[in-house]
Amino acid sequence: RGPTQPTRAVASAKAPLGAPRSMSGPGDDDKSARAVAMTCQPLIAADPDDEESARTASTRRPSRSERGSSGLALGVAGVAALVMALAALVVVRRRAERPVVDPEGANLVEPTQESTAAFVDYAASGSSGEEEGANTSTETSASMESASSSNSTSNLTSTTTSTRTSTRTSTSTSAVTTTFAPSFGAENCAFSRKCAQPGMQCYEQTLGFAQCRTSCVPGRDPAAETREPWTCKPLGPRTPGEVVCATVKGGDCRRSMCCRDLGLTCFEKDAGIARCMASCEPGPHFDDTDGRPWTCRELSRKVAPAPWVAQVCAGSQGPNCLSVGCCKTPGEQCFKKDANYGQCEATCWQQGWSCEAVGSRTPALAPPPGSSDMQPMPSWAFSQCSRIGQNCSSSRCCLGMDVQCYQQDAGMATCLSACPPGKTCTTLGPRSYGVSRKGFPSLYCIVVFRINSYEHELIQTQFAAGIGIFDCDDHTLLTADSTTYIGVYRTLQFQGAPIVTSVDNTAGNTWLFLHAWQAVVAAGVWKDHTFTIKVDPDAVMLPDRVRMHLRPHVGEKMFVVNCKWVNMMFGAIEVYSYAAIAEWERRNHECYAPNNYGEDKYMTQCMDHLGVARVNDQSILADKLCIGGANCMDPVAGAFHPYKNKDAWIQCWQTADQHASPTQQMVYAAFG
C-alpha cells in the first residue's frame, strides 16, 4: 500500500542464499533496491514482447479484489515456502557435509554455500521427481563441482549465468531449475537427481537426502546412516547400462565407487586407488604393495549394520517387526505374515504368509581378517614400521604381535599392545598380528639339542637344506651350559639340570626345559610372532602345513593337545599362541613343577592351571609314540616323529613334501 512505484525486473524470484540481487539504479542505493525486490514483486506476469503491456504491468495499481486474493495466495505460499526452507536447512546441515567426489581426478571438495542454496530449488519442487521439462523456466548453471572447487561462497551470480525465457503465466513467481553434475558413490543425489554409474537410480530417503542405488525397499534401511524410513521415490531417470560395481573383496572400485558384495565398502587410498573392504584403518596397510597411507574415505555407502540398529530394530524369531520395520540380526529381513504381524527371518518360508518385505535386509558383516586372507608382512614394513615402545607418529604402523600404534591424549604415538589405563587413545594404522616373513601366521620355532649327540647332526642337516625349523619365520637354537654354532647361528645357552626317570618311565626333564623356557622368554623374540613352537630335533616339521592348522586360531589364548590317547600335549611339537606364552611369562611361578615329570606333562598341566584354552588337534602330529605309526605320506600332518637318523629324517621330509594336500599346494603357489 502507498504511492505507486515502478517495479524493476527481477532475475529470479528465488535467488540462491548468499547471492544478493543487483537492483541499484538512478536515485536508488543497494538497500532500497533490495527492499523493492522483497516487497514489490509483480502480481501479474507481463508479456516481455509487448512493451505497452510491460509498462502497464509495472505501473497499474491492482484492484482491491486482486490485492486481497493475490495477497492471500502469496501469504499461504510464503508460509509453506518458509517451512520447507527451514526443513531444507536442517537437512542440508546434516547431509551437505558429505564431500563431493570428482571421479576423474578424485578431488574431494567440501560443499559450498552454492550447494546449500541450491536446496531451495529442490525443496520448492516438493521432492516430486517431476521431469525438468514440467515448466519452461530454465537456468543454466556451472556444475556443482566447478563451483565447489573454486571455493567461492560469496556470489552465486559470479558462477551462474541465468537465461530468462519464461512464457509461463501465473499468480506466483516462476520456479528456477538448477543443473548439477551426476552424483557418485555415497553422495547426496537429491539435488542432481542423476547417477553417474551405469544402472544406478537416485532413490529418496527423506526430503533433502537421496542416494544412488541399484534398488530400494521402502522402509528403514539398517545400512543407512540414519534411522528415518526410505520413501524410495525415484528422483530422475535410471542411468542407462549395467551395474559395474566391484564384485570381489579387494576389487578396484575407484571408477565405480560401489561394491556388490554385502559387508564391503569402497574405501579410498589416494587419488588413484580404492578397494572394496570390510573395514579400513587410516594409515598404511600390511596387505598393500607399498607403505603409503590410506585416507579410508568411504566412496560408497557403507554396507554394514549402522550403530542405531541394535537399539531400534527387532530381534530374531518372535518379536513383531512391523512396527519398527527392521531386524538387528545380520542377514535377516522383516517379512509380513499379514497386516498385523511380521517376523525377522533370513528367508520367508512359512506357508500362508504374504512374505512381503518390510524395510531392507540387515547386511551381514564380512568375516574379520586373520585367517585365510592374511599374507606375510610386506618388505616395506621392516624398514618403515616402528618397534614396540617406539614413537610411531610418522610410521603409523608397528612390528610385533598384537601391537598397535596408539596416540595418547593428542600427543606422541607409541607402539603398544593396548591403550594404557586411564588414557584416551586414538589408533593410527593397522594392528600387527606377527612378523611373518615366510608365511602367515608367523611361527617362532625353538629347539633344545645336545651338542655331543645325533641331535647335533640332525640340526646341521636341517640348516644345510633350509628346512624344518629353519623354514619358520624365526628360530632359536638352545644348548645347556655351553654354546656352539649351526652354520651362522650361535646357540642360546641356558642353565642345565639333571635328567631323572619320570613318573611315566620317560625322561624326567622338567627343570631342564623350565630353564630353557625362561631363557626363551627373556630373549623376547616370541613377542614378534603369532605362535611359538617347541620342536624336538628328531621331529620332521613342515611349517607351512602347521600354519594351515593354526590359521583359525590367530589371536586366541590357546595351546594344542596333539595326542588323544593320553589327553595331553606330546613334546615332539608343542604349539602355544602369543597370549599363552605371555600368560606363562607372568604366572609360571604358580605352576607345580616336579622334576620327575616330563616337560610336556608339566606344560600341559601348567597351561590348564593358567586358564589357557585347549585346542584338540590330533592331526597336526603323526607320532609313533602316540598313534603307533607315522606315515610320512599323510597329506595333513604338520610333523612326523621320531626320525633319529639324518637319512631317514630327509627321506620322510621328501615324502611328505611330495604328498601335499590340494589346500597345501595352493599355499605353496601363493607364497612360493
Secondary structure, 3 states (H helix, E strand, C coil): CCCCCCCCCCCCCCCCCCCCCCCCCCCCCHHHHHHHHHHCCCCCCCCCCCHHHHHHHHHCCCCHHHHHHHHHHHHHHHHHHHHHHHHHHHHHHHHCCCCEECCCCCCEECCCHHHHHCHHHHHHCCCCCCCHHHCCCCCEECCHHHHHHCCCCCCHHHCEECCCCCCCCCCCCCCCCCCCCCECCCCCCCCCCCECCCCCEEEEEECCEEEEECCCCCECCCCCCCCCCECCCECCCCCCCCCCCECCCCCECCCCCCECCCCCEEEEEECCEEEEECCCCCECCCCCCCCCCECCCECCCCCCCCCCHHHHCECCCCCCCCCCCCECCCCCEEEECCCCCEEEECCCCCCCCCCCEECCCCCCCCCCCCCCCCCCCCHHHHHHCEECCCECCCCCCEECEEEEEEEECCCCEEEECCCCCCCCEEEEEEEEECCCCCCCCCEEEEEECCCCCHHHHHHHHHHHHCCHHHHCCEEEEEEECCCCEECCEECEEECCCCCEECCCCCEECHHHHHHHHHHHHHHCHHHHCCEEEEECCCCEECHHHHHHHHHHHCCCCEEEECECCCCECCCCEEEEEHHHHHHHHHHHHHCCCCCCCCHHHHHHHHHHHCCCEEEECHHHEEEHHHHCCCCCCCCCCCEEECCCCHHHHHHHHHHHHHCCCHHHHHHHHHHC
